[in-house]
Amino acid sequence: MKKTFLLFYLIATFSCSYTYENMSVLQYMKQLENGTYESYELPLLDKKDIPTLIEYAQNKQVIVKHPTNPISSFHLDSVTLGVIAMWTIESIRLTEINNNKSTTYRYPSLNPRLVDTTYTITNKMELQYIASTSYANWWNKSYKSVLSKLNDNPLQNTSIRWR
């Protein structure tokens, strides 16, 4: 009986100690790449992780296991790694601006889906390219403070939005 309890205790302790809450940005991206990311939730990352995510923004690898907003009635079967990287950047940006890192407020939209509000661009790869360029330009632009950078919407000068 003691051995069974000890085994159960060890499994419960060590399986709960590694969650999306303490995951590094590289672990997150590697798990997405390898198809081993198991949570629907976005990990709790920080503004210091944005440069790494920017590096993935143009990645066109299609992934099927990815975070998704649990309140959305629409589910994307697949999305590119680059789009998830940008969606994660947007999550970081909004949680920092609102100073609220609770799980509920981490989702920047119902889905990790880019749309053109003018309906002239329908090609997903073209949308990703324009958005990733906008995110890179936004991050590399000089600002007076990090907060003013985060308050600036990377997609504001485009017709692309998160939906």
ChimeraX commands (.cxc) that place a marker at each C-alpha (Angstrom):
marker #1 position 0.00,0.00,0.00 radius 0.5
marker #1 position 2.80,2.42,0.87 radius 0.5
marker #1 position 4.57,1.67,-2.42 radius 0.5
marker #1 position 1.40,2.33,-4.39 radius 0.5
marker #1 position 0.83,5.61,-2.58 radius 0.5
marker #1 position 4.46,6.64,-3.08 radius 0.5
marker #1 position 4.30,5.81,-6.79 radius 0.5
marker #1 position 1.06,7.76,-7.19 radius 0.5
marker #1 position 2.53,10.72,-5.27 radius 0.5
marker #1 position 5.69,10.81,-7.42 radius 0.5
marker #1 position 3.73,10.61,-10.67 radius 0.5
marker #1 position 1.35,13.36,-9.57 radius 0.5
marker #1 position 4.14,15.60,-8.33 radius 0.5
marker #1 position 6.41,15.35,-11.34 radius 0.5
marker #1 position 3.72,15.34,-14.00 radius 0.5
marker #1 position 2.28,18.59,-12.63 radius 0.5
marker #1 position 5.59,20.37,-12.15 radius 0.5
marker #1 position 6.08,20.94,-15.89 radius 0.5
marker #1 position 3.21,22.86,-17.38 radius 0.5
marker #1 position 2.63,25.51,-19.96 radius 0.5
marker #1 position 3.05,28.05,-17.13 radius 0.5
marker #1 position 6.79,27.45,-16.79 radius 0.5
marker #1 position 7.60,26.50,-20.36 radius 0.5
marker #1 position 10.33,28.37,-22.22 radius 0.5
marker #1 position 9.63,29.85,-25.63 radius 0.5
marker #1 position 12.01,27.37,-27.28 radius 0.5
marker #1 position 10.33,24.40,-25.59 radius 0.5
marker #1 position 6.96,25.72,-26.73 radius 0.5
marker #1 position 8.03,26.16,-30.34 radius 0.5
marker #1 position 9.84,22.80,-30.48 radius 0.5
marker #1 position 6.78,21.01,-29.10 radius 0.5
marker #1 position 4.61,22.72,-31.71 radius 0.5
marker #1 position 7.09,21.76,-34.45 radius 0.5
marker #1 position 7.27,18.14,-33.29 radius 0.5
marker #1 position 3.52,17.75,-32.80 radius 0.5
marker #1 position 3.88,17.09,-29.07 radius 0.5
marker #1 position 2.20,20.23,-27.68 radius 0.5
marker #1 position -0.75,18.90,-25.71 radius 0.5
marker #1 position -2.43,21.97,-24.23 radius 0.5
marker #1 position -5.10,24.09,-25.85 radius 0.5
marker #1 position -3.84,26.98,-23.72 radius 0.5
marker #1 position -1.25,29.55,-24.69 radius 0.5
marker #1 position 1.81,29.36,-22.44 radius 0.5
marker #1 position 2.63,32.23,-20.12 radius 0.5
marker #1 position 5.48,33.90,-21.97 radius 0.5
marker #1 position 7.02,37.33,-21.60 radius 0.5
marker #1 position 7.98,40.27,-23.81 radius 0.5
marker #1 position 11.59,39.02,-23.72 radius 0.5
marker #1 position 10.37,36.02,-25.76 radius 0.5
marker #1 position 9.10,38.13,-28.67 radius 0.5
marker #1 position 12.41,38.18,-30.64 radius 0.5
marker #1 position 12.47,34.36,-30.70 radius 0.5
marker #1 position 8.85,34.24,-31.81 radius 0.5
marker #1 position 9.58,36.80,-34.56 radius 0.5
marker #1 position 12.17,34.36,-35.92 radius 0.5
marker #1 position 9.40,31.77,-36.40 radius 0.5
marker #1 position 6.85,34.19,-37.90 radius 0.5
marker #1 position 7.56,33.24,-41.53 radius 0.5
marker #1 position 7.70,29.49,-40.84 radius 0.5
marker #1 position 5.18,27.76,-43.10 radius 0.5
marker #1 position 5.25,24.34,-41.42 radius 0.5
marker #1 position 1.66,23.15,-41.00 radius 0.5
marker #1 position 0.84,21.94,-37.50 radius 0.5
marker #1 position -2.29,20.25,-36.18 radius 0.5
marker #1 position -1.63,20.35,-32.42 radius 0.5
marker #1 position -1.74,23.96,-31.32 radius 0.5
marker #1 position -3.30,26.28,-28.75 radius 0.5
marker #1 position -6.85,27.31,-29.43 radius 0.5
marker #1 position -9.32,29.56,-27.68 radius 0.5
marker #1 position -11.67,27.28,-25.71 radius 0.5
marker #1 position -14.65,29.62,-26.10 radius 0.5
marker #1 position -14.55,29.52,-29.90 radius 0.5
marker #1 position -17.14,27.33,-31.58 radius 0.5
marker #1 position -14.91,27.14,-34.67 radius 0.5
marker #1 position -11.87,24.90,-34.64 radius 0.5
marker #1 position -8.99,25.18,-37.09 radius 0.5
marker #1 position -7.74,21.71,-37.98 radius 0.5
marker #1 position -4.34,23.08,-38.94 radius 0.5
marker #1 position -2.37,26.30,-38.95 radius 0.5
marker #1 position 1.20,27.26,-39.76 radius 0.5
marker #1 position 3.85,27.50,-37.08 radius 0.5
marker #1 position 4.47,31.12,-38.09 radius 0.5
marker #1 position 0.85,32.11,-37.54 radius 0.5
marker #1 position 0.89,30.52,-34.08 radius 0.5
marker #1 position 4.14,32.38,-33.31 radius 0.5
marker #1 position 2.49,35.70,-34.24 radius 0.5
marker #1 position -0.69,34.82,-32.32 radius 0.5
marker #1 position 1.51,34.14,-29.30 radius 0.5
marker #1 position 3.25,37.52,-29.77 radius 0.5
marker #1 position -0.16,39.16,-29.86 radius 0.5
marker #1 position -1.09,37.32,-26.66 radius 0.5
marker #1 position 2.06,38.61,-24.94 radius 0.5
marker #1 position 1.43,42.12,-26.22 radius 0.5
marker #1 position -2.15,42.23,-24.95 radius 0.5
marker #1 position -1.47,40.62,-21.57 radius 0.5
marker #1 position 1.36,43.11,-20.96 radius 0.5
marker #1 position -0.78,46.11,-21.99 radius 0.5
marker #1 position -3.72,45.00,-19.85 radius 0.5
marker #1 position -1.48,43.81,-17.01 radius 0.5
marker #1 position -3.57,40.66,-16.81 radius 0.5
marker #1 position -1.90,37.29,-17.37 radius 0.5
marker #1 position -4.82,35.08,-16.43 radius 0.5
marker #1 position -5.60,32.29,-18.87 radius 0.5
marker #1 position -8.87,33.88,-19.97 radius 0.5
marker #1 position -7.17,37.05,-21.20 radius 0.5
marker #1 position -4.30,35.40,-23.07 radius 0.5
marker #1 position -6.23,34.82,-26.30 radius 0.5
marker #1 position -5.86,37.68,-28.78 radius 0.5
marker #1 position -8.79,36.41,-30.87 radius 0.5
marker #1 position -11.18,33.51,-31.09 radius 0.5
marker #1 position -8.84,31.67,-33.45 radius 0.5
marker #1 position -5.23,31.87,-34.66 radius 0.5
marker #1 position -6.49,33.04,-38.02 radius 0.5
marker #1 position -5.43,36.03,-40.10 radius 0.5
marker #1 position -8.02,37.66,-42.36 radius 0.5
marker #1 position -7.94,40.56,-44.78 radius 0.5
marker #1 position -10.74,42.97,-43.91 radius 0.5
marker #1 position -10.89,44.21,-47.52 radius 0.5
marker #1 position -11.26,40.64,-48.79 radius 0.5
marker #1 position -8.69,41.26,-51.54 radius 0.5
marker #1 position -6.04,38.90,-50.12 radius 0.5
marker #1 position -7.31,35.36,-49.70 radius 0.5
marker #1 position -4.07,33.39,-49.96 radius 0.5
marker #1 position -3.11,32.31,-46.42 radius 0.5
marker #1 position 0.62,32.31,-47.19 radius 0.5
marker #1 position 0.44,35.86,-48.54 radius 0.5
marker #1 position -1.43,36.95,-45.40 radius 0.5
marker #1 position 1.23,35.29,-43.26 radius 0.5
marker #1 position 4.04,36.97,-45.20 radius 0.5
marker #1 position 2.50,40.46,-44.88 radius 0.5
marker #1 position 1.73,39.94,-41.19 radius 0.5
marker #1 position 5.17,38.51,-40.37 radius 0.5
marker #1 position 6.85,41.44,-42.13 radius 0.5
marker #1 position 4.66,43.85,-40.15 radius 0.5
marker #1 position 5.51,42.12,-36.86 radius 0.5
marker #1 position 9.25,42.17,-37.63 radius 0.5
marker #1 position 9.14,45.86,-38.62 radius 0.5
marker #1 position 7.15,46.68,-35.48 radius 0.5
marker #1 position 9.61,44.87,-33.21 radius 0.5
marker #1 position 12.70,46.38,-34.85 radius 0.5
marker #1 position 11.33,49.94,-34.81 radius 0.5
marker #1 position 12.67,52.30,-32.13 radius 0.5
marker #1 position 10.29,53.39,-29.40 radius 0.5
marker #1 position 10.69,55.52,-26.28 radius 0.5
marker #1 position 9.73,52.57,-24.10 radius 0.5
marker #1 position 8.78,48.91,-24.35 radius 0.5
marker #1 position 5.27,49.79,-23.17 radius 0.5
marker #1 position 4.79,52.26,-26.02 radius 0.5
marker #1 position 6.00,49.55,-28.42 radius 0.5
marker #1 position 3.52,47.05,-26.99 radius 0.5
marker #1 position 0.71,49.61,-27.27 radius 0.5
marker #1 position 1.39,49.95,-30.99 radius 0.5
marker #1 position -0.59,47.38,-33.02 radius 0.5
marker #1 position 1.83,45.62,-35.43 radius 0.5
marker #1 position -0.96,45.19,-38.00 radius 0.5
marker #1 position -2.35,48.74,-37.78 radius 0.5
marker #1 position -1.01,49.81,-41.19 radius 0.5
marker #1 position -2.43,46.75,-42.95 radius 0.5
marker #1 position -5.92,45.46,-43.67 radius 0.5
marker #1 position -5.06,42.22,-41.84 radius 0.5
marker #1 position -6.67,41.37,-38.50 radius 0.5
marker #1 position -6.94,38.41,-36.14 radius 0.5
marker #1 position -10.25,36.61,-36.28 radius 0.5
marker link #1:1,2 radius 0.2
marker link #1:2,3 radius 0.2
marker link #1:3,4 radius 0.2
marker link #1:4,5 radius 0.2
marker link #1:5,6 radius 0.2
marker link #1:6,7 radius 0.2
marker link #1:7,8 radius 0.2
marker link #1:8,9 radius 0.2
marker link #1:9,10 radius 0.2
marker link #1:10,11 radius 0.2
marker link #1:11,12 radius 0.2
marker link #1:12,13 radius 0.2
marker link #1:13,14 radius 0.2
marker link #1:14,15 radius 0.2
marker link #1:15,16 radius 0.2
marker link #1:16,17 radius 0.2
marker link #1:17,18 radius 0.2
marker link #1:18,19 radius 0.2
marker link #1:19,20 radius 0.2
marker link #1:20,21 radius 0.2
marker link #1:21,22 radius 0.2
marker link #1:22,23 radius 0.2
marker link #1:23,24 radius 0.2
marker link #1:24,25 radius 0.2
marker link #1:25,26 radius 0.2
marker link #1:26,27 radius 0.2
marker link #1:27,28 radius 0.2
marker link #1:28,29 radius 0.2
marker link #1:29,30 radius 0.2
marker link #1:30,31 radius 0.2
marker link #1:31,32 radius 0.2
marker link #1:32,33 radius 0.2
marker link #1:33,34 radius 0.2
marker link #1:34,35 radius 0.2
marker link #1:35,36 radius 0.2
marker link #1:36,37 radius 0.2
marker link #1:37,38 radius 0.2
marker link #1:38,39 radius 0.2
marker link #1:39,40 radius 0.2
marker link #1:40,41 radius 0.2
marker link #1:41,42 radius 0.2
marker link #1:42,43 radius 0.2
marker link #1:43,44 radius 0.2
marker link #1:44,45 radius 0.2
marker link #1:45,46 radius 0.2
marker link #1:46,47 radius 0.2
marker link #1:47,48 radius 0.2
marker link #1:48,49 radius 0.2
marker link #1:49,50 radius 0.2
marker link #1:50,51 radius 0.2
marker link #1:51,52 radius 0.2
marker link #1:52,53 radius 0.2
marker link #1:53,54 radius 0.2
marker link #1:54,55 radius 0.2
marker link #1:55,56 radius 0.2
marker link #1:56,57 radius 0.2
marker link #1:57,58 radius 0.2
marker link #1:58,59 radius 0.2
marker link #1:59,60 radius 0.2
marker link #1:60,61 radius 0.2
marker link #1:61,62 radius 0.2
marker link #1:62,63 radius 0.2
marker link #1:63,64 radius 0.2
marker link #1:64,65 radius 0.2
marker link #1:65,66 radius 0.2
marker link #1:66,67 radius 0.2
marker link #1:67,68 radius 0.2
marker link #1:68,69 radius 0.2
marker link #1:69,70 radius 0.2
marker link #1:70,71 radius 0.2
marker link #1:71,72 radius 0.2
marker link #1:72,73 radius 0.2
marker link #1:73,74 radius 0.2
marker link #1:74,75 radius 0.2
marker link #1:75,76 radius 0.2
marker link #1:76,77 radius 0.2
marker link #1:77,78 radius 0.2
marker link #1:78,79 radius 0.2
marker link #1:79,80 radius 0.2
marker link #1:80,81 radius 0.2
marker link #1:81,82 radius 0.2
marker link #1:82,83 radius 0.2
marker link #1:83,84 radius 0.2
marker link #1:84,85 radius 0.2
marker link #1:85,86 radius 0.2
marker link #1:86,87 radius 0.2
marker link #1:87,88 radius 0.2
marker link #1:88,89 radius 0.2
marker link #1:89,90 radius 0.2
marker link #1:90,91 radius 0.2
marker link #1:91,92 radius 0.2
marker link #1:92,93 radius 0.2
marker link #1:93,94 radius 0.2
marker link #1:94,95 radius 0.2
marker link #1:95,96 radius 0.2
marker link #1:96,97 radius 0.2
marker link #1:97,98 radius 0.2
marker link #1:98,99 radius 0.2
marker link #1:99,100 radius 0.2
marker link #1:100,101 radius 0.2
marker link #1:101,102 radius 0.2
marker link #1:102,103 radius 0.2
marker link #1:103,104 radius 0.2
marker link #1:104,105 radius 0.2
marker link #1:105,106 radius 0.2
marker link #1:106,107 radius 0.2
marker link #1:107,108 radius 0.2
marker link #1:108,109 radius 0.2
marker link #1:109,110 radius 0.2
marker link #1:110,111 radius 0.2
marker link #1:111,112 radius 0.2
marker link #1:112,113 radius 0.2
marker link #1:113,114 radius 0.2
marker link #1:114,115 radius 0.2
marker link #1:115,116 radius 0.2
marker link #1:116,117 radius 0.2
marker link #1:117,118 radius 0.2
marker link #1:118,119 radius 0.2
marker link #1:119,120 radius 0.2
marker link #1:120,121 radius 0.2
marker link #1:121,122 radius 0.2
marker link #1:122,123 radius 0.2
marker link #1:123,124 radius 0.2
marker link #1:124,125 radius 0.2
marker link #1:125,126 radius 0.2
marker link #1:126,127 radius 0.2
marker link #1:127,128 radius 0.2
marker link #1:128,129 radius 0.2
marker link #1:129,130 radius 0.2
marker link #1:130,131 radius 0.2
marker link #1:131,132 radius 0.2
marker link #1:132,133 radius 0.2
marker link #1:133,134 radius 0.2
marker link #1:134,135 radius 0.2
marker link #1:135,136 radius 0.2
marker link #1:136,137 radius 0.2
marker link #1:137,138 radius 0.2
marker link #1:138,139 radius 0.2
marker link #1:139,140 radius 0.2
marker link #1:140,141 radius 0.2
marker link #1:141,142 radius 0.2
marker link #1:142,143 radius 0.2
marker link #1:143,144 radius 0.2
marker link #1:144,145 radius 0.2
marker link #1:145,146 radius 0.2
marker link #1:146,147 radius 0.2
marker link #1:147,148 radius 0.2
marker link #1:148,149 radius 0.2
marker link #1:149,150 radius 0.2
marker link #1:150,151 radius 0.2
marker link #1:151,152 radius 0.2
marker link #1:152,153 radius 0.2
marker link #1:153,154 radius 0.2
marker link #1:154,155 radius 0.2
marker link #1:155,156 radius 0.2
marker link #1:156,157 radius 0.2
marker link #1:157,158 radius 0.2
marker link #1:158,159 radius 0.2
marker link #1:159,160 radius 0.2
marker link #1:160,161 radius 0.2
marker link #1:161,162 radius 0.2
marker link #1:162,163 radius 0.2
view
